[in-house]
Amino acid sequence: MSARQLIRRLDADDADFEASLDALLRNRTLRDSQLVASVSEIIARVVKHGDRALLEFTQAFDAPEVTCLDALEVSREAQEAAYRSLTPELKTVLDTASARIRAFHEATRGDDRKIHEDALGNTLMRECVPLSRVGVYVPGGQATYPSTLLMTAIPARVAGVEHIVVTSPPTTPEQDMLLLAAAHLAEVDEFWRLGGAQAIAALAYGTERIGRVDLIAGPGSARVTEAKRQVSGDVGIDLIAGPSEVLIVADADAPADWLALDLCAQAEHDADAQAILVTPNAVLADSVSQALDRHLGTLKRSRLIKASFQAHGALIRSRDIAHAIDIANRFAPEHLSLCVADAKTWLPRIAHAGAVFLGSPSSEVFGDYLAGPSHVLPTSGSARFNSALGVETFTKARSVVSLTPEGASRLAHTAANFAECEGLEAHALAAIARRQ
């Protein structure tokens, strides 16, 4: 099946364009009721049975040969040993990525304390303090993601989090070495070979062996994302980070082969990933389609890529670049690539995107591994209201109020009047008591 047959084509001049675009948008936000119920049952069993449920789910879903929970915990010494066992080339890969990620987050760490002194001499502050315990979920399954571990645990460590717990599904020995080496570089405190909704439940509520955390961060499958949604409120979550997505806005001068590879790179994550190209140039769209055919004949994960394209992909012809930007804002994509001339001039027009990549050289792939900013980003349109993961994800803000005796006295009458308006007598008396 060719790319032209696989990927839906939408044209802004078609009468049903808006309806087709809306259908493509709705397709990302539907929730499977059976999945919701299944995840709810897993969470309930972990809350009730703790470690025993974790072991049973691990045996059922990931590693039937495991006989005890001890086999799923990895010590810090084992993490360091994994790093030391890597080839020099792989060490360089991890060292370079971790150094760039750490440098970016160190540089973008904001002022942790904002102080305001009013005219009465009172000191009023808003300060950010790090969370105490954070859980990091690193997905497995179709691939292994040491990059996700670095992109999530390093910002937490830079923020000053005291204790970082990583959970990730059991994997092959070769993949395991990379994950553990990344954990060593990120200074992870606990590493558990646990995946799925059961891992999220353990982090959220704790078990006999795993202590509950303050916040869970990291992307995952639809099941993991649903689990994070269900435990949110009992524990903090970073954001809704489900199946990955990219939307590319391109003009006639963008290299068709680069665009095709960028679309394939996104689609090879899994069949639920979404890759979309929006361009006003029909000739470019045809050239990209032809380039896709060439690559789909050689890529090892072409079966997954085809499944992703068929289920969620699209080549969209817009009226012009401004219209393409409007379409992008409606999608609020996880990754937005602006492969257009003078890409920076279009940045102010971007209202909703998890991460923006300016110009054809700035492939989203660099953001996946070592550009610096975290690749943990809001998906499924949640970039309309959620932010990219960063140091601030792992902090909480609190207010600090320090009134002088004179300042309290001068505010007392007004505060008391306000309290009386709300019918709260004790509030009013407490304020008046400070009046000199």
C-alpha positions in Angstrom: 0.0 0.0 0.0 1.5 3.4 -1.1 1.7 6.5 1.1 -1.0 8.1 -1.0 -3.3 5.2 -0.1 -2.3 5.1 3.5 -2.5 8.7 4.6 -5.6 10.8 4.3 -5.4 13.9 2.2 -7.3 17.1 3.2 -7.6 20.1 1.0 -8.7 23.6 2.2 -10.7 24.1 -1.0 -12.9 21.0 -0.4 -16.4 21.6 0.8 -16.0 19.1 3.6 -12.6 20.4 4.8 -13.7 21.7 8.2 -15.7 18.6 9.0 -12.8 16.4 8.1 -10.4 18.5 10.2 -12.8 18.3 13.2 -13.0 14.5 12.8 -9.2 14.3 12.8 -9.1 16.4 16.0 -11.8 14.4 17.8 -10.0 11.1 17.0 -7.2 12.0 19.5 -9.4 12.7 22.5 -11.8 9.8 22.6 -11.4 7.6 25.8 -12.0 3.9 25.7 -14.5 2.9 28.4 -13.2 -0.6 28.7 -9.6 0.8 29.2 -10.9 3.2 31.9 -12.6 0.3 33.7 -9.5 -2.0 33.4 -7.2 0.7 34.7 -9.5 1.4 37.6 -9.5 -2.3 38.6 -5.7 -2.5 38.5 -5.3 0.6 40.7 -7.8 -0.8 43.2 -6.0 -4.1 43.4 -2.6 -2.4 44.0 -4.1 -0.2 46.7 -5.7 -3.2 48.4 -3.0 -5.9 48.0 0.2 -3.8 47.5 3.4 -5.7 46.6 1.5 -8.9 45.9 -0.6 -7.2 43.3 2.5 -5.7 41.7 4.1 -9.1 41.4 1.0 -10.7 40.0 0.5 -7.9 37.3 4.2 -8.1 36.4 4.0 -11.8 35.9 0.8 -11.4 33.9 1.9 -8.5 31.6 5.7 -8.3 31.5 7.8 -11.0 33.1 6.2 -14.3 33.9 9.5 -15.7 35.1 9.8 -13.3 38.0 9.0 -15.0 41.4 9.6 -12.2 43.9 9.5 -8.4 44.0 13.2 -8.3 45.1 14.1 -9.2 41.5 12.5 -6.0 40.2 14.5 -3.5 42.2 17.9 -2.3 40.9 20.4 -0.9 43.3 22.4 2.3 42.7 25.6 0.1 42.5 24.0 -1.9 39.7 23.2 1.4 37.9 26.8 2.5 38.1 28.0 -0.9 37.0 25.8 -0.7 34.0 27.2 2.7 33.0 30.8 1.4 33.4 30.0 -1.6 31.2 29.0 0.6 28.2 31.3 1.0 25.2 33.1 4.3 24.9 30.8 5.3 22.1 27.6 4.7 24.1 29.1 6.5 27.1 29.8 9.5 24.9 26.1 9.4 23.7 24.8 9.4 27.2 27.4 11.8 28.6 26.7 14.4 25.9 22.9 14.2 26.2 22.9 14.3 30.0 25.3 17.3 30.0 23.3 19.3 27.5 20.0 18.5 29.3 21.5 19.4 32.7 23.0 22.7 31.3 19.7 23.8 29.8 17.7 23.2 33.0 20.3 24.8 35.2 20.3 27.9 32.9 16.5 28.1 32.9 15.9 27.6 36.6 14.0 30.8 37.6 14.3 33.0 40.6 13.0 30.8 43.5 11.8 33.7 45.6 10.0 36.9 44.7 9.8 39.5 47.5 7.4 42.5 47.6 7.6 45.1 50.4 4.5 47.3 50.6 4.2 50.9 51.7 3.4 49.8 55.2 6.8 48.0 55.6 5.2 44.5 55.4 7.2 41.8 53.6 5.2 39.6 51.2 6.8 36.7 49.4 6.1 34.0 46.9 8.7 31.3 47.0 9.2 28.0 45.2 10.4 24.9 47.1 11.2 21.5 45.6 9.0 18.5 46.0 10.3 15.8 48.4 9.7 12.6 46.4 9.1 12.2 42.7 8.2 9.2 40.6 9.4 9.0 37.0 7.7 6.6 34.6 9.9 5.5 31.6 7.9 3.6 29.0 9.0 0.4 27.4 7.3 -2.0 25.0 8.1 -1.2 21.4 11.4 0.5 22.3 13.5 1.5 25.3 13.8 5.2 26.3 16.9 6.2 28.3 16.4 9.6 26.7 13.1 9.9 28.6 14.8 9.0 31.9 17.4 11.7 31.4 14.8 14.3 30.2 12.6 13.7 33.3 14.9 12.8 36.2 17.6 15.4 35.5 15.2 18.4 35.7 13.8 16.9 39.0 17.4 16.7 40.4 18.2 20.2 39.2 15.0 21.4 41.0 16.3 20.0 44.2 14.0 16.9 44.6 15.3 14.8 47.5 14.3 11.3 46.3 13.7 10.1 42.7 12.0 6.8 42.1 12.0 5.4 38.5 9.7 2.6 37.3 10.0 1.1 33.8 8.8 -2.2 32.4 11.2 -5.2 32.3 13.2 -5.2 29.1 16.1 -7.0 27.3 19.6 -7.1 29.0 21.0 -4.8 26.3 18.3 -2.2 26.7 18.4 -2.6 30.5 22.1 -1.5 30.5 21.3 1.8 28.8 18.4 2.6 31.1 20.4 1.8 34.2 23.4 3.8 32.9 21.1 6.8 32.3 19.7 6.3 35.8 23.2 6.5 37.1 23.9 9.8 35.3 20.6 11.2 36.5 21.4 10.2 40.1 18.3 8.2 40.5 17.7 6.9 44.1 15.4 3.9 43.3 14.8 1.9 40.1 12.1 -0.6 39.8 11.4 -2.9 36.8 7.7 -2.2 36.9 5.4 -1.0 34.1 1.8 -0.2 33.3 -1.0 1.1 35.4 0.2 -1.0 38.4 3.4 1.0 38.5 1.5 4.3 38.5 -0.7 3.0 41.3 2.3 1.9 43.4 3.9 5.4 43.0 0.6 7.2 43.8 -0.4 5.2 46.9 2.6 3.2 48.0 3.1 -0.5 48.8 5.1 -2.4 51.4 8.3 -1.8 49.5 7.6 1.3 47.4 6.9 4.6 49.2 4.3 7.0 47.8 5.5 10.0 45.9 4.4 13.6 45.7 4.3 13.8 41.9 4.5 11.3 38.9 6.2 12.4 35.8 6.8 10.9 32.4 5.0 9.7 29.3 3.5 6.3 28.6 0.9 4.2 26.8 -2.8 4.9 26.7 -3.1 2.6 29.8 -0.4 4.5 31.7 -1.9 7.9 30.7 -5.3 6.8 31.9 -3.8 5.6 35.2 -2.2 9.0 35.7 -5.5 10.7 35.0 -7.3 8.5 37.6 -4.8 9.0 40.4 -4.4 12.8 39.8 -5.6 14.6 42.8 -4.3 12.0 45.2 -0.9 12.6 43.8 0.5 15.3 41.5 1.1 14.6 37.8 3.2 16.5 35.4 0.8 16.4 32.4 -1.2 14.2 30.1 1.6 12.8 28.0 0.1 10.0 25.8 0.9 8.8 22.3 3.4 11.1 20.6 2.6 13.5 17.8 4.1 16.0 15.4 2.6 18.6 13.1 4.9 20.1 10.5 4.1 23.3 8.7 6.2 23.6 5.5 6.6 25.9 2.6 7.6 25.0 -1.0 11.3 25.3 -0.2 11.4 22.7 2.6 13.3 19.5 1.6 10.6 16.8 0.9 13.0 14.0 2.0 13.6 15.7 5.3 9.9 16.1 5.9 9.2 12.5 5.0 11.9 11.2 7.4 10.5 13.5 10.2 7.0 12.1 9.7 8.4 8.5 9.7 10.4 9.3 12.9 7.3 10.3 14.7 5.2 7.4 13.4 7.7 4.7 14.3 7.0 5.3 18.0 3.9 3.2 17.9 0.6 2.7 15.9 -1.1 5.4 18.1 1.5 8.1 17.2 0.3 10.9 14.9 2.3 12.6 12.2 0.7 15.4 10.1 2.1 17.7 7.4 0.3 21.0 6.6 1.5 23.0 3.5 -0.1 25.3 1.0 2.0 23.7 -1.7 0.3 20.7 -3.3 3.5 19.8 -5.3 5.4 19.6 -2.0 2.8 17.3 -0.5 3.1 15.0 -3.5 6.9 15.0 -3.3 6.7 14.1 0.4 4.3 11.2 -0.4 6.7 9.9 -3.0 9.6 10.2 -0.5 7.5 8.3 2.1 7.1 5.4 -0.4 10.9 5.2 -0.8 11.5 5.1 3.0 8.7 2.7 3.8 10.3 0.1 1.6 13.5 0.1 3.7 12.7 1.1 7.3 12.8 -1.7 9.9 9.7 -0.4 11.7 7.7 0.3 8.5 4.9 -1.9 9.7 4.3 0.3 12.7 4.8 3.5 10.6 2.2 2.4 8.2 -0.3 1.6 11.0 0.3 5.0 12.5 -0.1 6.8 9.1 -3.3 4.9 8.3 -4.9 5.5 11.7 -3.8 9.0 12.5 -1.7 10.6 9.8 -2.6 13.3 7.3 -1.3 15.5 4.6 -3.2 18.8 4.7 -3.2 21.5 2.0 -3.8 24.9 3.6 -4.7 28.1 1.8 -1.4 29.7 2.9 1.2 29.6 5.7 -1.0 31.8 7.9 -3.9 29.3 7.5 -1.4 26.5 8.3 -0.5 28.2 11.5 -4.2 28.5 12.4 -4.7 24.8 11.8 -1.7 24.1 14.0 -3.2 26.1 16.8 -6.4 24.1 16.5 -4.4 20.9 16.9 -2.2 22.2 19.8 0.4 19.6 18.9 3.0 18.1 21.2 5.7 19.0 18.6 5.3 21.7 16.1 7.9 22.0 13.3 8.0 25.3 11.3 9.9 24.3 8.2 9.3 27.7 6.5 11.4 30.7 5.6 11.9 33.2 8.4 10.4 30.7 10.9 11.1 33.0 13.9 8.8 35.6 12.5 5.9 33.2 12.8 6.6 32.3 16.4 4.4 35.0 17.9 1.5 33.5 16.0 1.8 30.2 17.8 -0.7 30.0 20.6 -0.6 26.3 21.4 2.3 23.8 21.1 4.3 21.7 23.6 7.5 22.5 21.8 8.3 24.5 18.7 11.1 23.7 16.3 12.1 26.7 14.1 13.4 26.0 10.5 14.1 22.8 8.6 17.5 22.1 10.2 15.7 22.0 13.7 14.3 18.5 13.4 12.1 17.4 16.2 14.5 14.4 16.5 17.1 16.6 18.1 14.6 17.6 20.7 14.0 13.9 21.5 17.6 13.3 22.5 20.0 16.2 23.3 18.9 19.7 22.3 18.4 20.4 26.0 14.7 21.0 26.8 12.7 18.0 28.0 10.9 16.0 25.5 8.1 15.2 28.0 5.4 17.4 26.5 1.6 17.7 26.6 -0.3 15.7 23.9 -3.8 15.2 22.6 -4.5 18.9 22.5 -3.6 19.5 26.1 -0.9 22.0 25.0 -3.8 24.4 25.1 -3.5 24.5 28.9 -0.4 22.4 29.9 3.3 23.3 29.8 6.4 21.4 28.8 8.1 19.6 31.6 10.8 21.6 33.3 12.4 22.4 36.6 9.3 24.2 37.7 7.3 20.9 37.3 9.1 19.6 40.4 8.5 22.6 42.6 5.6 24.1 44.4 4.9 27.7 45.2 3.9 29.0 48.6 3.1 32.4 50.0 4.9 33.9 52.9 3.3 36.9 54.8 5.3 38.9 57.3 3.5 41.9 58.7 5.0 44.5 61.0 3.0 45.4 64.1 2.3 48.8 62.5 1.3 47.2 59.2 -1.1 44.8 60.9 -2.6 47.6 62.9 -3.2 49.7 59.8 -4.8 46.8 57.9 -6.9 45.5 60.7 -10.0 47.8 60.3 -10.3 47.0 56.6 -9.7 43.3 57.1 -12.4 43.3 59.8 -14.9 45.1 57.6 -14.3 42.6 54.8 -14.8 39.7 57.2 -18.1 41.2 58.5 -19.3 41.5 54.8 -18.8 37.7 54.6 -20.5 37.1 58.0 -17.4 35.7 59.6 -17.3 37.3 63.1 -14.2 35.5 64.5 -12.3 36.6 61.4 -13.2 40.2 62.1 -12.3 39.9 65.8 -8.9 38.3 65.0 -8.1 41.2 62.8 -9.2 43.8 65.3 -7.1 42.2 68.0 -4.0 43.3 66.1 -5.1 46.9 66.0 -2.9 49.1 68.2 
